[in-house]
Amino acid sequence: MDARNQQQKTSNFFDIDALRGQTVAQLKAKYHELFGDESRSNHKQFLIRRVAWRLQAIAEGDLSERARQRALTLAQDADLRLTAPRSQPSATTGPPRRYRDSRLPSPGTVLTRNFQGKTLTVHVLKEGFRYEDRVYRSLSAVARQITGTQWNGFLFFGRHSIFRRRH
């Protein structure tokens, strides 16, 4: 690569890098200068990319006529979808099943924990947890109610697999 080409590439790099500091109005003016058409977009990042692409195409050379013809042929041969695909009815009916964390015991289990000299009892329900005649959506919500601070419910009740002891 000769010195002239290297200097042109360096100059082009700085021109492209300077695009980030321009306003949308300046980018639209540059777009018009390079493409000969008004941009319909006011999206700054889009304008930067298009102008940068055009500056590179001018400096490095655009697509060859053979490449343009090949792209046109591929586009014409492509199967175009003119309508959106029809949605397939799901195999299951009713509300979607909710994911149940494997660290949770099955509904009906009673969790206990000693905290500040009191024994706490939490009943595991199919949908949530009962503590002192109130239903909570998560163990973390129960732990927050008990302690007054944010806790990971699995850690607070010893349900996290890392903290389980094996006897």
Secondary structure, DSSP 8 states (H G I E B T S, - for coil): --HHHHHHHHHHHHHHHHGGGS-HHHHHHHHHHHHSS--S---HHHHHHHHHHHHHHHHH----HHHHHHHHHHHHHS----S-------SS-SS------TTS--TT-EEEEEETTEEEEEEEETTEEEETTEEESSHHHHHHHHHSS---HHHHTT-SGGG----
